[in-house]
């Protein structure tokens, strides 16, 4: 890991300096851009105006999406395992009549 350096990101028009290793800067910028986009969407809906509440709503939405993706990945993994067991059984049956 390289030595962290300050990286500037802008969220809802506010600039923040975040300490980040150089090799992680692209991911930090992408994360900040996604958060800025989501927070602007919430603000533009007109239902929430306070920046703190906008941040909490954006964090909850992103967390919810992450949980759904993790659950889907776990479900897909289970289906793959089941399919592999089925294929293994078929191969064993074919090789050992």
N, CA, C and O atoms as CSV, one atom per row, in Angstrom:
chain,resi,resn,atom,element,x,y,z
A,1,UNK,N,N,0.832,-1.179,0.000
A,1,UNK,CA,C,0.000,0.000,0.000
A,1,UNK,C,C,0.876,1.241,0.000
A,1,UNK,O,O,1.884,1.321,0.701
A,2,UNK,N,N,0.462,2.196,-0.801
A,2,UNK,CA,C,1.172,3.468,-0.863
A,2,UNK,C,C,0.731,4.373,0.277
A,2,UNK,O,O,-0.266,4.118,0.951
A,3,UNK,N,N,1.492,5.423,0.471
A,3,UNK,CA,C,1.162,6.406,1.492
A,3,UNK,C,C,-0.072,7.192,1.068
A,3,UNK,O,O,-0.109,7.728,-0.039
A,4,UNK,N,N,-1.090,7.269,1.940
A,4,UNK,CA,C,-2.291,8.033,1.593
A,4,UNK,C,C,-1.979,9.501,1.340
A,4,UNK,O,O,-1.073,10.074,1.945
A,5,UNK,N,N,-2.746,10.095,0.439
A,5,UNK,CA,C,-2.622,11.528,0.147
A,5,UNK,C,C,-4.031,12.112,0.115
A,5,UNK,O,O,-4.997,11.383,-0.108
A,6,UNK,N,N,-4.158,13.419,0.334
A,6,UNK,CA,C,-5.485,14.028,0.298
A,6,UNK,C,C,-6.032,14.076,-1.134
A,6,UNK,O,O,-5.348,14.487,-2.071
A,7,UNK,N,N,-7.276,13.646,-1.265
A,7,UNK,CA,C,-7.952,13.663,-2.557
A,7,UNK,C,C,-9.212,14.507,-2.399
A,7,UNK,O,O,-9.959,14.341,-1.435
A,8,UNK,N,N,-9.442,15.398,-3.332
A,8,UNK,CA,C,-10.608,16.272,-3.281
A,8,UNK,C,C,-11.782,15.623,-3.999
A,8,UNK,O,O,-11.664,15.195,-5.147
A,9,UNK,N,N,-12.926,15.557,-3.302
A,9,UNK,CA,C,-14.170,15.099,-3.917
A,9,UNK,C,C,-15.235,16.149,-3.629
A,9,UNK,O,O,-15.179,16.844,-2.614
A,10,UNK,N,N,-16.195,16.256,-4.522
A,10,UNK,CA,C,-17.277,17.223,-4.349
A,10,UNK,C,C,-18.595,16.481,-4.264
A,10,UNK,O,O,-18.940,15.681,-5.134
A,11,UNK,N,N,-19.332,16.767,-3.183
A,11,UNK,CA,C,-20.637,16.145,-2.968
A,11,UNK,C,C,-21.611,17.255,-2.609
A,11,UNK,O,O,-21.389,18.012,-1.664
A,12,UNK,N,N,-22.689,17.342,-3.373
A,12,UNK,CA,C,-23.693,18.404,-3.211
A,12,UNK,C,C,-23.061,19.791,-3.185
A,12,UNK,O,O,-23.468,20.656,-2.409
A,13,UNK,N,N,-22.074,19.989,-4.031
A,13,UNK,CA,C,-21.431,21.293,-4.146
A,13,UNK,C,C,-20.415,21.599,-3.069
A,13,UNK,O,O,-19.797,22.664,-3.088
A,14,UNK,N,N,-20.229,20.692,-2.134
A,14,UNK,CA,C,-19.252,20.886,-1.060
A,14,UNK,C,C,-18.005,20.062,-1.363
A,14,UNK,O,O,-18.096,18.899,-1.757
A,15,UNK,N,N,-16.845,20.679,-1.173
A,15,UNK,CA,C,-15.585,19.973,-1.411
A,15,UNK,C,C,-15.108,19.325,-0.111
A,15,UNK,O,O,-15.128,19.939,0.956
A,16,UNK,N,N,-14.681,18.067,-0.232
A,16,UNK,CA,C,-14.148,17.331,0.910
A,16,UNK,C,C,-12.776,16.788,0.534
A,16,UNK,O,O,-12.581,16.306,-0.582
A,17,UNK,N,N,-11.821,16.865,1.467
A,17,UNK,CA,C,-10.510,16.258,1.278
A,17,UNK,C,C,-10.506,14.945,2.048
A,17,UNK,O,O,-10.721,14.916,3.260
A,18,UNK,N,N,-10.258,13.866,1.325
A,18,UNK,CA,C,-10.287,12.528,1.895
A,18,UNK,C,C,-8.901,11.919,1.736
A,18,UNK,O,O,-8.331,11.938,0.645
A,19,UNK,N,N,-8.363,11.384,2.814
A,19,UNK,CA,C,-7.069,10.708,2.754
A,19,UNK,C,C,-7.262,9.360,2.070
A,19,UNK,O,O,-8.120,8.568,2.461
A,20,UNK,N,N,-6.450,9.112,1.042
A,20,UNK,CA,C,-6.657,7.920,0.228
A,20,UNK,C,C,-5.342,7.502,-0.432
A,20,UNK,O,O,-4.613,8.351,-0.946
A,21,UNK,N,N,-5.028,6.188,-0.422
A,21,UNK,CA,C,-3.854,5.725,-1.164
A,21,UNK,C,C,-4.058,5.983,-2.662
A,21,UNK,O,O,-5.175,5.845,-3.161
A,22,UNK,N,N,-3.020,6.347,-3.363
A,22,UNK,CA,C,-3.153,6.680,-4.791
A,22,UNK,C,C,-3.823,5.581,-5.622
A,22,UNK,O,O,-4.580,5.883,-6.545
A,23,UNK,N,N,-3.554,4.315,-5.305
A,23,UNK,CA,C,-4.137,3.227,-6.101
A,23,UNK,C,C,-5.644,3.071,-5.874
A,23,UNK,O,O,-6.316,2.391,-6.650
A,24,UNK,N,N,-6.174,3.687,-4.829
A,24,UNK,CA,C,-7.607,3.614,-4.551
A,24,UNK,C,C,-8.354,4.883,-4.966
A,24,UNK,O,O,-9.571,4.968,-4.806
A,25,UNK,N,N,-7.630,5.860,-5.495
A,25,UNK,CA,C,-8.255,7.133,-5.864
A,25,UNK,C,C,-9.363,6.983,-6.903
A,25,UNK,O,O,-10.417,7.597,-6.735
A,26,UNK,N,N,-9.181,6.192,-7.978
A,26,UNK,CA,C,-10.283,6.059,-8.944
A,26,UNK,C,C,-11.564,5.517,-8.301
A,26,UNK,O,O,-12.660,5.982,-8.614
A,27,UNK,N,N,-11.428,4.539,-7.405
A,27,UNK,CA,C,-12.608,3.991,-6.738
A,27,UNK,C,C,-13.246,5.032,-5.821
A,27,UNK,O,O,-14.471,5.114,-5.736
A,28,UNK,N,N,-12.430,5.822,-5.141
A,28,UNK,CA,C,-12.960,6.886,-4.280
A,28,UNK,C,C,-13.734,7.903,-5.112
A,28,UNK,O,O,-14.830,8.317,-4.735
A,29,UNK,N,N,-13.159,8.303,-6.246
A,29,UNK,CA,C,-13.828,9.278,-7.117
A,29,UNK,C,C,-15.163,8.716,-7.626
A,29,UNK,O,O,-16.165,9.431,-7.655
A,30,UNK,N,N,-15.179,7.445,-8.023
A,30,UNK,CA,C,-16.416,6.823,-8.493
A,30,UNK,C,C,-17.453,6.772,-7.376
A,30,UNK,O,O,-18.631,7.047,-7.600
A,31,UNK,N,N,-17.010,6.421,-6.181
A,31,UNK,CA,C,-17.919,6.366,-5.034
A,31,UNK,C,C,-18.497,7.734,-4.734
A,31,UNK,O,O,-19.699,7.870,-4.505
A,32,UNK,N,N,-17.644,8.749,-4.735
A,32,UNK,CA,C,-18.098,10.117,-4.472
A,32,UNK,C,C,-19.071,10.582,-5.551
A,32,UNK,O,O,-20.066,11.241,-5.250
A,33,UNK,N,N,-18.787,10.242,-6.801
A,33,UNK,CA,C,-19.678,10.635,-7.897
A,33,UNK,C,C,-21.043,9.962,-7.760
A,33,UNK,O,O,-22.076,10.597,-7.972
A,34,UNK,N,N,-21.046,8.679,-7.407
A,34,UNK,CA,C,-22.304,7.963,-7.218
A,34,UNK,C,C,-23.100,8.564,-6.065
A,34,UNK,O,O,-24.305,8.783,-6.182
A,35,UNK,N,N,-22.421,8.829,-4.952
A,35,UNK,CA,C,-23.098,9.435,-3.804
A,35,UNK,C,C,-23.645,10.814,-4.159
A,35,UNK,O,O,-24.775,11.141,-3.797
A,36,UNK,N,N,-22.864,11.617,-4.856
A,36,UNK,CA,C,-23.308,12.943,-5.272
A,36,UNK,C,C,-24.542,12.836,-6.165
A,36,UNK,O,O,-25.497,13.596,-6.007
A,37,UNK,N,N,-24.518,11.905,-7.088
A,37,UNK,CA,C,-25.648,11.698,-7.998
A,37,UNK,C,C,-26.904,11.321,-7.213
A,37,UNK,O,O,-27.970,11.897,-7.428
A,38,UNK,N,N,-26.776,10.354,-6.302
A,38,UNK,CA,C,-27.931,9.910,-5.519
A,38,UNK,C,C,-28.459,11.023,-4.623
A,38,UNK,O,O,-29.670,11.203,-4.500
A,39,UNK,N,N,-27.554,11.766,-4.000
A,39,UNK,CA,C,-27.988,12.843,-3.116
A,39,UNK,C,C,-28.685,13.944,-3.917
A,39,UNK,O,O,-29.670,14.517,-3.450
A,40,UNK,N,N,-28.186,14.244,-5.110
A,40,UNK,CA,C,-28.839,15.245,-5.955
A,40,UNK,C,C,-30.218,14.773,-6.404
A,40,UNK,O,O,-31.145,15.577,-6.499
A,41,UNK,N,N,-30.365,13.474,-6.682
A,41,UNK,CA,C,-31.679,12.934,-7.051
A,41,UNK,C,C,-32.673,13.105,-5.904
A,41,UNK,O,O,-33.823,13.486,-6.118
A,42,UNK,N,N,-32.217,12.820,-4.691
A,42,UNK,CA,C,-33.093,12.960,-3.528
A,42,UNK,C,C,-33.456,14.430,-3.312
A,42,UNK,O,O,-34.611,14.762,-3.048
A,43,UNK,N,N,-32.466,15.294,-3.426
A,43,UNK,CA,C,-32.729,16.732,-3.244
A,43,UNK,C,C,-33.704,17.237,-4.302
A,43,UNK,O,O,-34.613,18.009,-3.996
A,44,UNK,N,N,-33.515,16.801,-5.548
A,44,UNK,CA,C,-34.369,17.302,-6.635
A,44,UNK,C,C,-35.791,16.755,-6.553
A,44,UNK,O,O,-36.697,17.306,-7.179
A,45,UNK,N,N,-36.000,15.684,-5.794
A,45,UNK,CA,C,-37.361,15.172,-5.621
A,45,UNK,C,C,-38.201,16.154,-4.825
A,45,UNK,O,O,-39.430,16.116,-4.884
A,46,UNK,N,N,-37.533,17.046,-4.070
A,46,UNK,CA,C,-38.227,18.079,-3.322
A,46,UNK,C,C,-38.789,17.626,-1.991
A,46,UNK,O,O,-39.339,18.436,-1.244
A,47,UNK,N,N,-38.660,16.337,-1.679
A,47,UNK,CA,C,-39.239,15.825,-0.437
A,47,UNK,C,C,-38.327,16.036,0.763
A,47,UNK,O,O,-38.798,16.139,1.896
A,48,UNK,N,N,-37.017,16.100,0.515
A,48,UNK,CA,C,-36.053,16.262,1.595
A,48,UNK,C,C,-35.127,17.402,1.224
A,48,UNK,O,O,-34.571,17.407,0.125
A,49,UNK,N,N,-34.946,18.362,2.104
A,49,UNK,CA,C,-34.112,19.512,1.791
A,49,UNK,C,C,-32.851,19.585,2.653
A,49,UNK,O,O,-31.837,20.127,2.213
A,50,UNK,N,N,-32.900,19.054,3.855
A,50,UNK,CA,C,-31.769,19.102,4.775
A,50,UNK,C,C,-30.671,18.154,4.283
A,50,UNK,O,O,-30.931,16.974,4.045
A,51,UNK,N,N,-29.439,18.667,4.130
A,51,UNK,CA,C,-28.340,17.859,3.594
A,51,UNK,C,C,-28.057,16.609,4.431
A,51,UNK,O,O,-27.723,15.553,3.894
A,52,UNK,N,N,-28.196,16.745,5.757
A,52,UNK,CA,C,-27.953,15.585,6.617
A,52,UNK,C,C,-28.979,14.483,6.341
A,52,UNK,O,O,-28.621,13.308,6.260
A,53,UNK,N,N,-30.226,14.853,6.198
A,53,UNK,CA,C,-31.276,13.872,5.912
A,53,UNK,C,C,-31.093,13.298,4.505
A,53,UNK,O,O,-31.334,12.112,4.281
A,54,UNK,N,N,-30.672,14.128,3.569
A,54,UNK,CA,C,-30.397,13.654,2.206
A,54,UNK,C,C,-29.291,12.603,2.246
A,54,UNK,O,O,-29.387,11.570,1.584
A,55,UNK,N,N,-28.237,12.869,3.027
A,55,UNK,CA,C,-27.127,11.915,3.139
A,55,UNK,C,C,-27.599,10.600,3.746
A,55,UNK,O,O,-27.216,9.528,3.278
A,56,UNK,N,N,-28.428,10.676,4.784
A,56,UNK,CA,C,-28.938,9.457,5.420
A,56,UNK,C,C,-29.808,8.677,4.442
A,56,UNK,O,O,-29.688,7.455,4.357
A,57,UNK,N,N,-30.669,9.346,3.712
A,57,UNK,CA,C,-31.530,8.671,2.739
A,57,UNK,C,C,-30.691,8.017,1.636
A,57,UNK,O,O,-30.965,6.884,1.238
A,58,UNK,N,N,-29.686,8.718,1.151
A,58,UNK,CA,C,-28.817,8.159,0.110
A,58,UNK,C,C,-28.069,6.941,0.647
A,58,UNK,O,O,-27.949,5.930,-0.046
A,59,UNK,N,N,-27.564,7.033,1.881
A,59,UNK,CA,C,-26.848,5.903,2.486
A,59,UNK,C,C,-27.770,4.703,2.650
A,59,UNK,O,O,-27.370,3.573,2.374
A,60,UNK,N,N,-28.996,4.936,3.096
A,60,UNK,CA,C,-29.957,3.836,3.251
A,60,UNK,C,C,-30.287,3.201,1.904
A,60,UNK,O,O,-30.358,1.977,1.797
A,61,UNK,N,N,-30.487,4.022,0.880
A,61,UNK,CA,C,-30.782,3.487,-0.455
A,61,UNK,C,C,-29.620,2.660,-0.993
A,61,UNK,O,O,-29.826,1.568,-1.524
A,62,UNK,N,N,-28.401,3.174,-0.858
A,62,UNK,CA,C,-27.232,2.439,-1.349
A,62,UNK,C,C,-27.019,1.147,-0.549
A,62,UNK,O,O,-26.666,0.117,-1.123
A,63,UNK,N,N,-27.229,1.197,0.767
A,63,UNK,CA,C,-27.094,0.001,1.600
A,63,UNK,C,C,-28.120,-1.048,1.199
A,63,UNK,O,O,-27.810,-2.237,1.130
A,64,UNK,N,N,-29.336,-0.604,0.938
A,64,UNK,CA,C,-30.393,-1.512,0.515
A,64,UNK,C,C,-30.038,-2.192,-0.809
A,64,UNK,O,O,-30.219,-3.400,-0.963
A,65,UNK,N,N,-29.534,-1.413,-1.755
A,65,UNK,CA,C,-29.114,-1.980,-3.038
A,65,UNK,C,C,-27.990,-2.999,-2.846
A,65,UNK,O,O,-27.999,-4.058,-3.473
A,66,UNK,N,N,-27.033,-2.686,-1.988
A,66,UNK,CA,C,-25.924,-3.595,-1.716
A,66,UNK,C,C,-26.431,-4.907,-1.120
A,66,UNK,O,O,-26.005,-5.986,-1.531
A,67,UNK,N,N,-27.338,-4.810,-0.152
A,67,UNK,CA,C,-27.893,-6.026,0.463
A,67,UNK,C,C,-28.618,-6.884,-0.563
A,67,UNK,O,O,-28.475,-8.107,-0.564
A,68,UNK,N,N,-29.398,-6.248,-1.439
A,68,UNK,CA,C,-30.096,-7.006,-2.490
A,68,UNK,C,C,-29.105,-7.700,-3.414
A,68,UNK,O,O,-29.318,-8.852,-3.794
A,69,UNK,N,N,-28.029,-7.018,-3.779
A,69,UNK,CA,C,-27.022,-7.620,-4.646
A,69,UNK,C,C,-26.329,-8.786,-3.956
A,69,UNK,O,O,-26.064,-9.811,-4.584
A,70,UNK,N,N,-26.033,-8.638,-2.658
A,70,UNK,CA,C,-25.395,-9.729,-1.908
A,70,UNK,C,C,-26.331,-10.932,-1.818
A,70,UNK,O,O,-25.897,-12.073,-1.972
A,71,UNK,N,N,-27.615,-10.675,-1.568
A,71,UNK,CA,C,-28.582,-11.766,-1.493
A,71,UNK,C,C,-28.712,-12.459,-2.840
A,71,UNK,O,O,-28.805,-13.685,-2.899
A,72,UNK,N,N,-28.720,-11.693,-3.912
A,72,UNK,CA,C,-28.807,-12.275,-5.253
A,72,UNK,C,C,-27.574,-13.111,-5.554
A,72,UNK,O,O,-27.681,-14.201,-6.115
A,73,UNK,N,N,-26.401,-12.603,-5.183
A,73,UNK,CA,C,-25.160,-13.351,-5.418
A,73,UNK,C,C,-25.166,-14.657,-4.632
A,73,UNK,O,O,-24.737,-15.691,-5.145
A,74,UNK,N,N,-25.650,-14.619,-3.385
A,74,UNK,CA,C,-25.719,-15.834,-2.571
A,74,UNK,C,C,-26.693,-16.832,-3.191
A,74,UNK,O,O,-26.430,-18.034,-3.214
A,75,UNK,N,N,-27.804,-16.330,-3.686
A,75,UNK,CA,C,-28.798,-17.192,-4.336
A,75,UNK,C,C,-28.223,-17.809,-5.602
A,75,UNK,O,O,-28.386,-19.004,-5.849
A,76,UNK,N,N,-27.544,-16.981,-6.407
A,76,UNK,CA,C,-26.920,-17.487,-7.629
A,76,UNK,C,C,-25.864,-18.531,-7.311
A,76,UNK,O,O,-25.749,-19.536,-8.013
A,77,UNK,N,N,-25.093,-18.299,-6.254
A,77,UNK,CA,C,-24.051,-19.248,-5.849
A,77,UNK,C,C,-24.666,-20.580,-5.471
A,77,UNK,O,O,-24.134,-21.633,-5.825
A,78,UNK,N,N,-25.778,-20.546,-4.758
A,78,UNK,CA,C,-26.471,-21.776,-4.373
A,78,UNK,C,C,-26.971,-22.532,-5.590
A,78,UNK,O,O,-26.904,-23.760,-5.623
A,79,UNK,N,N,-27.473,-21.817,-6.592
A,79,UNK,CA,C,-27.952,-22.451,-7.817
A,79,UNK,C,C,-26.796,-23.093,-8.578
A,79,UNK,O,O,-26.938,-24.181,-9.135
A,80,UNK,N,N,-25.660,-22.418,-8.596
A,80,UNK,CA,C,-24.483,-22.968,-9.283
A,80,UNK,C,C,-24.007,-24.229,-8.575
A,80,UNK,O,O,-23.697,-25.228,-9.224
A,81,UNK,N,N,-23.948,-24.189,-7.230
A,81,UNK,CA,C,-23.542,-25.370,-6.465
A,81,UNK,C,C,-24.474,-26.539,-6.740
A,81,UNK,O,O,-24.019,-27.668,-6.921
A,82,UNK,N,N,-25.771,-26.276,-6.772
A,82,UNK,CA,C,-26.759,-27.334,-7.041
A,82,UNK,C,C,-26.563,-27.910,-8.439
A,82,UNK,O,O,-26.632,-29.124,-8.632
A,83,UNK,N,N,-26.319,-27.041,-9.404
A,83,UNK,CA,C,-26.099,-27.482,-10.781
A,83,UNK,C,C,-24.824,-28.330,-10.880
A,83,UNK,O,O,-24.807,-29.352,-11.566
A,84,UNK,N,N,-23.761,-27.902,-10.192
A,84,UNK,CA,C,-22.508,-28.672,-10.206
A,84,UNK,C,C,-22.689,-30.047,-9.569
A,84,UNK,O,O,-22.152,-31.035,-10.069
A,85,UNK,N,N,-23.443,-30.120,-8.467
A,85,UNK,CA,C,-23.724,-31.420,-7.839
A,85,UNK,C,C,-24.469,-32.338,-8.796
A,85,UNK,O,O,-24.172,-33.529,-8.890
A,86,UNK,N,N,-25.440,-31.770,-9.507
A,86,UNK,CA,C,-26.214,-32.543,-10.471
A,86,UNK,C,C,-25.321,-33.058,-11.599
A,86,UNK,O,O,-25.424,-34.219,-11.995
A,87,UNK,N,N,-24.440,-32.189,-12.119
A,87,UNK,CA,C,-23.516,-32.608,-13.179
A,87,UNK,C,C,-22.548,-33.675,-12.693
A,87,UNK,O,O,-22.268,-34.640,-13.404
A,88,UNK,N,N,-22.034,-33.497,-11.468
A,88,UNK,CA,C,-21.115,-34.486,-10.898
A,88,UNK,C,C,-21.801,-35.843,-10.765
A,88,UNK,O,O,-21.205,-36.881,-11.054
A,89,UNK,N,N,-23.045,-35.825,-10.329
A,89,UNK,CA,C,-23.792,-37.084,-10.168
A,89,UNK,C,C,-23.998,-37.742,-11.523
A,89,UNK,O,O,-23.862,-38.960,-11.638
A,90,UNK,N,N,-24.322,-36.966,-12.549
A,90,UNK,CA,C,-24.512,-37.512,-13.883
A,90,UNK,C,C,-23.219,-38.104,-14.424
A,90,UNK,O,O,-23.234,-39.166,-15.048
A,91,UNK,N,N,-22.092,-37.418,-14.187
A,91,UNK,CA,C,-20.797,-37.926,-14.664
A,91,UNK,C,C,-20.448,-39.227,-13.939
A,91,UNK,O,O,-20.002,-40.186,-14.569
A,92,UNK,N,N,-20.649,-39.264,-12.627
A,92,UNK,CA,C,-20.363,-40.479,-11.868
A,92,UNK,C,C,-21.229,-41.630,-12.311
A,92,UNK,O,O,-20.761,-42.765,-12.396
A,93,UNK,N,N,-22.491,-41.352,-12.596
A,93,UNK,CA,C,-23.408,-42.389,-13.078
A,93,UNK,C,C,-22.958,-42.899,-14.443
A,93,UNK,O,O,-23.010,-44.101,-14.705
A,94,UNK,N,N,-22.520,-42.003,-15.304
A,94,UNK,CA,C,-22.082,-42.395,-16.636
A,94,UNK,C,C,-20.786,-43.188,-16.587
A,94,UNK,O,O,-20.601,-44.101,-17.392
A,95,UNK,N,N,-19.888,-42.869,-15.670
A,95,UNK,CA,C,-18.595,-43.540,-15.573
A,95,UNK,C,C,-18.681,-44.859,-14.797
A,95,UNK,O,O,-17.847,-45.745,-14.987
A,96,UNK,N,N,-19.670,-44.991,-13.937
A,96,UNK,CA,C,-19.820,-46.191,-13.112
A,96,UNK,C,C,-21.218,-46.781,-13.302
A,96,UNK,O,O,-22.089,-46.627,-12.446
A,97,UNK,N,N,-21.420,-47.460,-14.440
A,97,UNK,CA,C,-22.766,-47.988,-14.702
A,97,UNK,C,C,-23.182,-49.081,-13.728
A,97,UNK,O,O,-24.287,-49.613,-13.832
